[in-house]
Amino acid sequence: MAFELRYPIETERLRLRPFTRGDVDAVFAYRKREDVAQHLFDGPMTHETATEVVGLRAGQFTLAAEGDKMFLAVELRERPEMIGEVSLIWRGAVSRQGEIGYIFNPLHHGHGYATEATRALLEVGFDRLGLHRIYARCAAANTASWRVMERLGMRREAHLREHAFFKGGWDEELIYAILEDEWRARDPSGR
Ligand SMILES: CC(C)(COP(=O)(O)OP(=O)(O)OC[C@H]1O[C@@H](n2cnc3c(N)ncnc32)[C@H](O)[C@@H]1OP(=O)(O)O)[C@@H](O)C(=O)NCCC(=O)NCCS
């Protein structure tokens, strides 16, 4: 089920494209922040770590086998400014499962950019990769994150109560998902 995508992927206001080494400063600008790292597995990044991560991600833009991860940089179409990133992980080849994620620079929160970019990634997952179900996970306290999932029409499937320790305390995790037929049945305006 390996597939080739043509980049960039354009939405109304955004451009999704593979990472390049030139993205290090833009990535560092948001990944160094405590408020961005708060609900992520990684802590705030140093410039050195951001450089390593961007170097790795620059090669992660196709999905050829189960377990592969695709990370795309998101920039504004109106000016070439990198404002965040989205990811799609191919979790299951036989069961056709995928997982999405997103991280945006707080300077660009509150405009619907994360929702718009992630919607494009759901399209890639269902229309190009042929996935059957796409899910996402977030901390229950990460309201901004689960609101993105709800705007995309994803259903809350689980609330895992105190299922793990995370950053010194019990973790509460939400799982959201959408099936291919639910995606196809959504409002065609995409809202
Ligand atoms: C999760 C995260 C990407 C959400 O960012 P966000 O700005 O809230 O999400 P969007 O870009 O989709 O913007 C949605 C907001 O913009 C508003 N908005 C303004 N114009 C809009 C438009 N044209 N379309 C949609 N929403 C719009 C929405 O009303 C919404 O605000 P609300 O939640 O107060 O109602 C952001 O909080 C983040 O990067 N957090 C740190 C990293 C992280 O935790 N990632 C998730 C890990 S699970």
The ligand as an SDF file (V2000), in Angstrom:
LIG
                    3D

 48 50  0  0  0  0  0  0  0  0999 V2000
   -3.3990   21.6020   19.8120 C   0  0  0  0  0  0  0  0  0  0  0  0
   -3.1900   22.9230   19.0790 C   0  0  0  0  0  0  0  0  0  0  0  0
   -2.5440   22.6680   17.7280 C   0  0  0  0  0  0  0  0  0  0  0  0
   -4.5770   23.5720   18.8680 C   0  0  0  0  0  0  0  0  0  0  0  0
   -4.3920   24.9000   18.3830 O   0  0  0  0  0  0  0  0  0  0  0  0
   -5.6500   25.8340   18.1050 P   0  0  0  0  0  0  0  0  0  0  0  0
   -5.1510   27.1160   17.6460 O   0  0  0  0  0  0  0  0  0  0  0  0
   -6.5800   25.8080   19.2900 O   0  0  0  0  0  0  0  0  0  0  0  0
   -6.4190   25.0450   16.9390 O   0  0  0  0  0  0  0  0  0  0  0  0
   -6.8140   25.6270   15.5140 P   0  0  0  0  0  0  0  0  0  0  0  0
   -5.6190   26.1420   14.8180 O   0  0  0  0  0  0  0  0  0  0  0  0
   -7.6030   24.5860   14.8280 O   0  0  0  0  0  0  0  0  0  0  0  0
   -7.7260   26.8760   15.8880 O   0  0  0  0  0  0  0  0  0  0  0  0
   -8.9720   26.6500   16.4940 C   0  0  0  0  0  0  0  0  0  0  0  0
   -9.3990   27.9090   17.2050 C   0  0  0  0  0  0  0  0  0  0  0  0
   -9.3880   28.9870   16.2850 O   0  0  0  0  0  0  0  0  0  0  0  0
  -10.7090   29.5140   16.1420 C   0  0  0  0  0  0  0  0  0  0  0  0
  -10.8530   29.8790   14.7330 N   0  0  0  0  0  0  0  0  0  0  0  0
  -10.6810   31.1300   14.2480 C   0  0  0  0  0  0  0  0  0  0  0  0
  -10.8210   31.1340   12.9210 N   0  0  0  0  0  0  0  0  0  0  0  0
  -11.0950   29.8530   12.5500 C   0  0  0  0  0  0  0  0  0  0  0  0
  -11.3430   29.2470   11.2900 C   0  0  0  0  0  0  0  0  0  0  0  0
  -11.3170   29.9390   10.1480 N   0  0  0  0  0  0  0  0  0  0  0  0
  -11.5780   27.9110   11.2620 N   0  0  0  0  0  0  0  0  0  0  0  0
  -11.6000   27.1790   12.4070 C   0  0  0  0  0  0  0  0  0  0  0  0
  -11.3600   27.7100   13.6370 N   0  0  0  0  0  0  0  0  0  0  0  0
  -11.1080   29.0620   13.6920 C   0  0  0  0  0  0  0  0  0  0  0  0
  -11.6300   28.4150   16.6270 C   0  0  0  0  0  0  0  0  0  0  0  0
  -12.8450   28.9490   17.1160 O   0  0  0  0  0  0  0  0  0  0  0  0
  -10.8100   27.7940   17.7360 C   0  0  0  0  0  0  0  0  0  0  0  0
  -10.8620   28.5220   18.9190 O   0  0  0  0  0  0  0  0  0  0  0  0
  -11.6430   27.9290   20.2030 P   0  0  0  0  0  0  0  0  0  0  0  0
  -11.0490   26.5780   20.4900 O   0  0  0  0  0  0  0  0  0  0  0  0
  -11.3790   28.9530   21.2450 O   0  0  0  0  0  0  0  0  0  0  0  0
  -13.0580   27.8160   19.7730 O   0  0  0  0  0  0  0  0  0  0  0  0
   -2.3160   23.8920   19.9120 C   0  0  0  0  0  0  0  0  0  0  0  0
   -2.9250   24.1180   21.1580 O   0  0  0  0  0  0  0  0  0  0  0  0
   -0.8970   23.3640   20.1410 C   0  0  0  0  0  0  0  0  0  0  0  0
   -0.0550   23.4150   19.2600 O   0  0  0  0  0  0  0  0  0  0  0  0
   -0.6130   22.8970   21.3840 N   0  0  0  0  0  0  0  0  0  0  0  0
    0.7250   22.4610   21.7450 C   0  0  0  0  0  0  0  0  0  0  0  0
    1.0760   21.1270   21.1330 C   0  0  0  0  0  0  0  0  0  0  0  0
    0.0400   20.0710   21.4580 C   0  0  0  0  0  0  0  0  0  0  0  0
   -0.4090   19.9520   22.5970 O   0  0  0  0  0  0  0  0  0  0  0  0
   -0.3250   19.3040   20.4200 N   0  0  0  0  0  0  0  0  0  0  0  0
   -1.3130   18.2510   20.5430 C   0  0  0  0  0  0  0  0  0  0  0  0
   -0.7290   17.0570   21.1970 C   0  0  0  0  0  0  0  0  0  0  0  0
   -1.9910   15.8050   21.4370 S   0  0  0  0  0  0  0  0  0  0  0  0
  1  2  1  0
  2  3  1  0
  2  4  1  0
  2 36  1  0
  4  5  1  0
  5  6  1  0
  6  7  2  0
  6  8  1  0
  6  9  1  0
  9 10  1  0
 10 11  2  0
 10 12  1  0
 10 13  1  0
 13 14  1  0
 14 15  1  0
 15 16  1  0
 15 30  1  0
 16 17  1  0
 17 18  1  0
 17 28  1  0
 18 19  1  0
 18 27  1  0
 19 20  2  0
 20 21  1  0
 21 22  1  0
 21 27  2  0
 22 23  1  0
 22 24  2  0
 24 25  1  0
 25 26  2  0
 26 27  1  0
 28 29  1  0
 28 30  1  0
 30 31  1  0
 31 32  1  0
 32 33  2  0
 32 34  1  0
 32 35  1  0
 36 37  1  0
 36 38  1  0
 38 39  2  0
 38 40  1  0
 40 41  1  0
 41 42  1  0
 42 43  1  0
 43 44  2  0
 43 45  1  0
 45 46  1  0
 46 47  1  0
 47 48  1  0
M  END
$$$$
